[in-house]
Amino acid sequence: MQSLTIGKLATAGGVGVETIRFYQRRGLLETPTRDDGIRRYGSDDVRRLRFIRQAQAAGFTLEKIKELLLLDASDDRPRVRELAKERISALDAKIDELKQARDALKRLARECGSGSAGPCPILTSFES
């Protein structure tokens, strides 16, 4: 897979052209020189783009992804593990927060469905 235009690179990575440009501005993707007036991308660019997308799907920020890309080149496994553990802790905290929100909403839905008179407990909870 050599000599891709930016549009074909975007298609191969499942993103839009503006996303490619955004990643370039952020230093996540290289901006190749123009060949006959057109920038050409290769298989390494596709691999890097897919890496970025997968890391985003795992919840890493662009700054952390930039660090992961540098670590990929240096093979610093301890630091990669540390970043993964930090992300797992953040996900666990978010899961706990979402479970609490779900449990509270379930309770409010039961109260709302009980048919008692007065304002709906769900709506009043959003006002406070």
N, C-alpha and C positions, 0 to 999 in steps of 0.2 A: 504494500500500500504506500506508494510514493507519489509525490507531486499532486497533492490535493489542494484545491482552492479552499478558501476560508469557508465557503458554503458547504463543501463536501466534508470538511473537517467537522463543522457544526452538526451535520447530519449523522456522521459516524459516531459522534459523541452524544447525540440526543439532546443538543442544546441549540440555541439560536446564535446567529452571527454576532449579535451584540453581546452575548455572554462570552464568546471567545475574546472579543475586544476588551471587555471588562476584566477578564482574567489576565490579559496581556498588560493592561494598565496596573493591575495589582501585583505584577511580577510572577504570576503563577505559570504563565505560558510565555514562551519566547515569541517575538515578532520577527519572522524571517525577512531577509532582504528580498527585494523585488527581482524576479526573474522574468524578463520581457514584460515588465510592468505589472506582473501579478505575483503576489506572495504565494509561495508553495510550502505545503506542510507534508510531513511524512508520518510513518507508522509510530515513531517515538512521540510525536505530538498527539496522536490518537490515544496512545497508551497513557500519556500524562493527563489528557483531558478526562479519560475514563477514571483514572485514579482520583482526580479532583472530585468528580461526580459521586463516586463511591464513598469517599471520605465525607462529603457533605451529607450523603444519605445516612451515614453513621453519626451525624450531628456535630462534626468538627467545624469550627469556624474557619474562615479563609486564612486567618493568621496562623492557626494551628496546622492547617493543610500545607501552608508554605513551609513551616518547620518540618512537617512529615516528608515533604518532597526533598528537603535538604538532608534529612536523616536517611532517606532511601539511598541517596548517593554515598553517604558515609557508613552505612550499615551499623548505626548505633542502636542496637536492639534494646539495651536498658532504657534509653530515653523514649523509644517508641512504646515500650511496655508501660512506662510511667504515664505517658500521654493517654494511652488506652485506659489505664486504671482511673485516671482523672475523669475521663469521659464517661466511664461506667458509673462512677460515683455521682456525677451530675445527672445521668439518666435515672439512676435509682432514686435520687431526690425528686426528680420530676415525676416519676411513676408514683411515688408516695403522695405527692401533691395532687396528682390527678385522681388517685384512689380516694383521697379525702374529699375532693370536690364531687366525685361520683356518689360517695356515700351520703354526703349532705344533700345532694339533689334527689337521691332516692327517698330519703326521709321526707323532704319537702313535697315530693310528688305523692307520697302516701298521705301526708297531712292534707294536701290539696284535694285528693280524691276521697277523703273521708266524708265530704258533703256538709261539713259544718258551716254555719253562717259566718259572714264576715269576709274580709278581703282574702284573696288567695295567698297562702304562705310563701309560695314561690316568688310572686311579684313583690310582696313586702320585703322579702329577704334581699332583693336586688336594690331596694331603695335605701337600705341602711349602709 
